[in-house]
Amino acid sequence: EQERAMNVLIIVLLMCTAGYAVDTKQVSKPAPQKKSKRVFVDGIQAVFRGSEGVDLVLASEVNRPRLDGSIATLQDSLTNLAFAQEARRYKIFPTPEEIEKQYEMIANSNKKTVKELDAMVMQAGFTPAEARKEFAQINAVNSLINYKVTGNMVVPESEVVAYYEENPEYEPASYLIETTLVPFSSIQSRSEQLAQLQALANAGDPNNILNWADQLWINEEDIAADKKFLTELSPGQISLPREAFNGFQLFRLAKKKAERLKSLDERYGQIVTILRRPKYTELMNTFQKELMDNASVIIFNVPG
């Protein structure tokens, strides 16, 4: 009986062992996993440390167009950060409340609601928060430049006078012209009608028979070559009729202004603007260099 029980136990063990072996053969080894390919999404392009702390420039900020559509280079981004930090130092940078008011004003000036403006900036690739920050920075930088650069661009009157005398500017001769077109007659021959109009023109149309159109001032330099005869007319004089495709055309000179030298008062503002340009460039470059020299910049190589 004991021997029979032992045999049964051996058979059970063999069956279990055989079953385990079968199961082991059926379990396949896991397939080797492919190495995942890393894709660059964004990263820090540069670190700017200035008088008001540390700012980061992300690679995505350099590669995307600005809100105005212009392309921002890394140097442009760093320069704007230098200006923005200087604006904070001078307490020019707007507060969050002021930023929101400025954003609402921009929306209103474009006949949009704030939500509609948010949707527009999101289509341009910006979050509403980024758009508010950029608009605030633009306003702050403009205020800073007006204070530090434009406000120091004083042009002495002696320089204005000297420029005026060395660069005279003339107002060209101009003519106030009236025109009329007389349709071809259905009861006269063209030669008869032409002779009648010539007599009327020589007389100066004293009874205003001709239907003169609106008056138009024109500079001598803008008169076409085939109309240069207008410059030889005297005020009130009518040119001889000229045949057009649908009638006879006549011109009358109403007034004439001779060429004249523009006065200093007329040109003062224009000359100041001209003389300010090199001063602006010089002061702007100096101010920008001063800010960048006092800052610390670290630039990283990121995947292109």
NORDA-V566799 format. One record per backbone hydrogen bond with DSSP energy under -1.0 kcal/mol. NH is the residue of the N-H (numbers start at 1). CO is the residue of the C=O. If there is no record, write none. Layout:
NH:CO, NH:CO
This chain:
5:1, 6:2, 7:3, 8:4, 9:5, 10:6, 11:7, 12:8, 13:9, 14:10, 15:11, 16:12, 17:13, 18:14, 19:15, 20:16, 21:17, 22:18, 23:19, 24:20, 25:21, 26:22, 27:23, 45:57, 46:57, 47:298, 48:55, 49:296, 50:53, 53:50, 55:48, 57:46, 59:43, 62:58, 63:59, 64:60, 66:70, 69:66, 77:73, 78:74, 79:75, 80:76, 81:77, 82:78, 83:79, 84:80, 85:81, 86:82, 87:83, 88:84, 89:85, 90:86, 91:88, 92:87, 99:95, 100:96, 101:97, 102:98, 103:99, 104:100, 105:101, 106:102, 107:103, 108:104, 109:105, 110:106, 111:108, 112:107, 117:113, 118:114, 119:115, 120:116, 121:117, 122:118, 123:119, 124:120, 125:122, 126:121, 131:127, 132:128, 133:129, 134:130, 135:131, 136:132, 137:133, 138:134, 139:135, 140:136, 141:137, 142:138, 143:139, 144:140, 145:141, 146:142, 147:143, 148:144, 149:145, 150:145, 151:146, 152:149, 153:150, 154:152, 160:156, 161:157, 162:158, 163:159, 164:160, 165:161, 166:162, 167:163, 171:260, 174:257, 175:218, 176:255, 177:216, 178:252, 180:250, 182:248, 193:189, 194:190, 195:191, 196:192, 197:193, 198:194, 199:195, 200:196, 201:197, 202:198, 203:199, 205:200, 208:205, 212:210, 213:179, 216:177, 218:175, 220:173, 222:219, 223:220, 227:224, 228:225, 230:227, 231:228, 232:229, 233:230, 236:253, 237:234, 239:251, 242:249, 244:247, 248:182, 249:242, 250:180, 252:178, 253:237, 254:176, 257:174, 260:171, 262:169, 267:263, 268:264, 271:267, 272:268, 273:269, 274:270, 275:271, 276:272, 277:273, 280:276, 281:277, 282:278, 283:279, 284:280, 285:281, 286:282, 287:283, 288:284, 289:285, 290:286, 291:287, 292:288, 293:289, 294:290, 295:292, 296:49, 298:47, 300:45
